[in-house]
Amino acid sequence: MISVDKKKIKYLQGKPNTIIHFKMKMILLVGALVLAIIGVIGLFVDHFLSDTLEEQVGDRALSVAETVARIPELVHAFEQEDPASIINPIVTPIQQATGAEFIVVGNQEEIRYAHPNADKIGERMIGEDNEKALVYGQSYVSKAVGSLGSSLRAKVPVYLDGEIVGVVSVGFLVNDIRTIIESTNNYVWLVLFNIAIVAIIGAVLIASYIKKVLLGLEPEEIAHYYFQKETILQSTHEGILAVNQHGIVTMMNLAAERMLFDEATPPQQYEGKMLKDIVPAHRLVDYLQNENDEMDREMLLGKTVVFANKVPIYYENLLMGTVFTFRNKTEIDLLTKELKTVKQYTDALRAQTHEFSNKLFTILGLLQLDQQEKAIAYIQSESSLQKNWIHLLIRKVADPMVSGLLLGKLNQVHELGIDFTIEEGSRLASRLTEKQSEALLTAIGNFMDNAIDAVKNNPSADQKISISFTDIGNDILFEIEDSGAGVQDTDVHRIFEQGFSLKEGEHRGFGLALSKQLIERVNGHVFLEQGDLGGARFVLSIPKKAYERGVENE
């Protein structure tokens, strides 16, 4: 079962509808961001320039005022009877040269000795901001409304023999300063506006490029397809593993995780790591490095035998990575075995049909020869044999699947003329779990097939197979032996290896390995012994109560 986050469900319910397309969203978002940034920059520059220009004008006015206050002729003019006649001619050219709006010089009583308007000379200074200069001897910049209007002006005291005798006021009108600031700010805003236009054009180009890279899909569509394909990928029973061109794992689905690690594993444990560092299968790494394509290559991943396929990923003729797919060979073999069992049943039924037809003709011949008593005896003999088999299996084997398999094998060996016996005292009264039944059917079927192959080339009198089973103790025991050639001592330890077989032909050596693997999955064991009939004896045991060995009943 694949679980999906509730927040993702809406993406899996159908293709999302979008009112505003991704390209327009990108343009609007980037445009809004650029405009916001430019707006903040513009306001900051506006404020910064205003403060800076006012400060520069103030510093300039203060510098001019200090220079004027230190002119010796101007300082000594305060000792004369008519200081204005000396000071005003000195100040006027300096005002014109510096561009100041006014330069005013006053005495201790704030009476003007110099002013741009000659009519105001001799009148009292306006602004009431001379105290710090005349009383405390400070030099400073202030804003005040004078006779010429609101102005930014610098105040500097005039010293004569160490005493304050007057004050110099140099000013620039606020309106003139604002005009300069507005002119500068207009230029800055014009530049920022042009930058905004270029940025919006860039946003359009970037949005178009991203839209092209995304193959014209909307983000919602990409999310929809991503979650849809992720669900499909994770629900696939075939293992899928992807690596990039450097052999680094980029993706693995749940089926592959279970094959490699026997359980679901967090992606952070394998994504971004080298395949050879996380996969305990050197054949898979060699398979990756092999440039030749090879399909359905058999290998062992963890504890699972699989068929591996490799598909390289190319983008514009460049190798971007490789995708591996794994199919569980055990499952395929189980299906093959089931089909083979069905085929055996079919062959057995066909053989029985053929045999039954022969017996009918035999009965017909006896009747035509007027040998009714022999015909009746013959019928009773055949009926008794079939009934005995069926009654024996029904009475001694509780599991219908096992009894059905044994009956099929009985019919098969009877048709082949092989002497098949079930040891007296054999019984199987225990009910099997699904996994136990699956393991037992596969193992019995394989061991019986091996026994048939082992004796079929023997003389007719030496074609014998015997089977015994019991569940008297804590385990279910099955013993299958034959009168074949047996297994050499040198091959005993390899008989259950996958791919090893004493028979000729390709694609052999999987039945016994699969049987052993399935039996061990239910905590069972498989042994090979020398049989009393001269051939091999296969012994398998399965614990009756699966939960006592840590296996869940199913």
ABEGO torsion letter per residue (X at the ends): XBBBBAAAAAAAAEBBBBABBAAAAAAAAAAAAAAAAAAAAAAAAAAAAAAAAAAAAAAAAAAAAAAAAABAAAAAAAABABAAAAAAAAAAAAAAAAGBABBBBBBAAGBBABBABAAABGBBBBGGAAAAAAAAGBBBBBBBBBAAEBBBBBBBBBBBGGBBABBBBBBBBAAAAAAAAAAAAAAAAAAAAAAAAAAAAAAAAAAAAAAAAAGGBBAAAAAAAAAAAAAAAAABABBBBBBBAAGBBABBBAAAAAAAAGBBBBAAAABGBBAAAABBBAAAAAAAABABBBBGBBBBBEABBBBBBBBBBBBGGBBAEBBBBBBBAAAAAAAAAAAAAAAAAAAAAAAAAAAAAAAAAAAAAAAAAGBAAAAAAAAAAAAAAAAAAAAAAAAABABAAAAAAAAAAAAAAAAAGBBBBBBBGBBBABBBBAAAAAAAAAAAAAAAAAAAAAAAABBAAABBBBBBBBAABABBBBBBBBABAEBBAAAAAAAABBGBBABBEBGBGAAAAAAAAAAAAAGBBBBBBBBAAGBBBBBBBBBABAAAAGBBBX
